Structure formats: structure tokens, C-alpha cells
Amino acid sequence: MEIILEYLISAGIVGFGVWILAAANAGSDLHSIWISLGFLSIAVGLISLYGVIKH
């Protein structure tokens, strides 16, 4: 059960990053800041997901 929860949290972080990138591409005044935050959350989510899979 713990592994499933960790996997879902990691996938949620990646999904949140994709959502930020989609919103930033749709049009925003702070375009570069939002893109950076989107890529950062995707990177953190993928690192977390890698840790879950490797464990």
C-alpha cells in the first residue's frame, strides 16, 4: 500500500507540472516563470518516481 501511495504522489506531481506547462502555453503574463516552475515540478516528480521504481 505504501508503494502505491508513493507512486500516485509522484504521478500527481508530474501531472501538476504538465498542467502548469499547459496553462503557461495557453497565455500568461509571467510566461517564463511558469514554464520554469512547470519543468521543475516535472523533474521533481520524475526523480521521485524513479526512487519509487528503484526501491
MODELLER restraints for C-alpha pairs under 7 A, 6 or more apart:
rsr = mdl.restraints
at = mdl.atoms
rsr.add(forms.Gaussian(group=physical.xy_distance, feature=features.Distance(at['CA:3:A'], at['CA:52:A']), mean=6.94, stdev=0.5))
rsr.add(forms.Gaussian(group=physical.xy_distance, feature=features.Distance(at['CA:6:A'], at['CA:52:A']), mean=6.69, stdev=0.5))
rsr.add(forms.Gaussian(group=physical.xy_distance, feature=features.Distance(at['CA:7:A'], at['CA:49:A']), mean=6.29, stdev=0.5))
rsr.add(forms.Gaussian(group=physical.xy_distance, feature=features.Distance(at['CA:7:A'], at['CA:52:A']), mean=6.40, stdev=0.5))
rsr.add(forms.Gaussian(group=physical.xy_distance, feature=features.Distance(at['CA:10:A'], at['CA:45:A']), mean=4.93, stdev=0.5))
rsr.add(forms.Gaussian(group=physical.xy_distance, feature=features.Distance(at['CA:10:A'], at['CA:46:A']), mean=7.00, stdev=0.5))
rsr.add(forms.Gaussian(group=physical.xy_distance, feature=features.Distance(at['CA:10:A'], at['CA:48:A']), mean=5.72, stdev=0.5))
rsr.add(forms.Gaussian(group=physical.xy_distance, feature=features.Distance(at['CA:10:A'], at['CA:49:A']), mean=5.25, stdev=0.5))
rsr.add(forms.Gaussian(group=physical.xy_distance, feature=features.Distance(at['CA:11:A'], at['CA:45:A']), mean=6.63, stdev=0.5))
rsr.add(forms.Gaussian(group=physical.xy_distance, feature=features.Distance(at['CA:13:A'], at['CA:41:A']), mean=6.31, stdev=0.5))
rsr.add(forms.Gaussian(group=physical.xy_distance, feature=features.Distance(at['CA:13:A'], at['CA:42:A']), mean=6.67, stdev=0.5))
rsr.add(forms.Gaussian(group=physical.xy_distance, feature=features.Distance(at['CA:13:A'], at['CA:45:A']), mean=4.99, stdev=0.5))
rsr.add(forms.Gaussian(group=physical.xy_distance, feature=features.Distance(at['CA:14:A'], at['CA:41:A']), mean=6.40, stdev=0.5))
rsr.add(forms.Gaussian(group=physical.xy_distance, feature=features.Distance(at['CA:14:A'], at['CA:42:A']), mean=4.56, stdev=0.5))
rsr.add(forms.Gaussian(group=physical.xy_distance, feature=features.Distance(at['CA:14:A'], at['CA:45:A']), mean=4.84, stdev=0.5))
rsr.add(forms.Gaussian(group=physical.xy_distance, feature=features.Distance(at['CA:14:A'], at['CA:46:A']), mean=6.68, stdev=0.5))
rsr.add(forms.Gaussian(group=physical.xy_distance, feature=features.Distance(at['CA:17:A'], at['CA:38:A']), mean=4.33, stdev=0.5))
rsr.add(forms.Gaussian(group=physical.xy_distance, feature=features.Distance(at['CA:17:A'], at['CA:39:A']), mean=6.41, stdev=0.5))
rsr.add(forms.Gaussian(group=physical.xy_distance, feature=features.Distance(at['CA:17:A'], at['CA:41:A']), mean=5.01, stdev=0.5))
rsr.add(forms.Gaussian(group=physical.xy_distance, feature=features.Distance(at['CA:17:A'], at['CA:42:A']), mean=4.94, stdev=0.5))
rsr.add(forms.Gaussian(group=physical.xy_distance, feature=features.Distance(at['CA:18:A'], at['CA:38:A']), mean=6.47, stdev=0.5))
rsr.add(forms.Gaussian(group=physical.xy_distance, feature=features.Distance(at['CA:20:A'], at['CA:34:A']), mean=6.72, stdev=0.5))
rsr.add(forms.Gaussian(group=physical.xy_distance, feature=features.Distance(at['CA:20:A'], at['CA:38:A']), mean=5.16, stdev=0.5))
rsr.add(forms.Gaussian(group=physical.xy_distance, feature=features.Distance(at['CA:21:A'], at['CA:35:A']), mean=5.66, stdev=0.5))
rsr.add(forms.Gaussian(group=physical.xy_distance, feature=features.Distance(at['CA:21:A'], at['CA:38:A']), mean=5.27, stdev=0.5))
rsr.add(forms.Gaussian(group=physical.xy_distance, feature=features.Distance(at['CA:24:A'], at['CA:31:A']), mean=5.74, stdev=0.5))
rsr.add(forms.Gaussian(group=physical.xy_distance, feature=features.Distance(at['CA:24:A'], at['CA:34:A']), mean=5.90, stdev=0.5))
rsr.add(forms.Gaussian(group=physical.xy_distance, feature=features.Distance(at['CA:24:A'], at['CA:35:A']), mean=6.30, stdev=0.5))
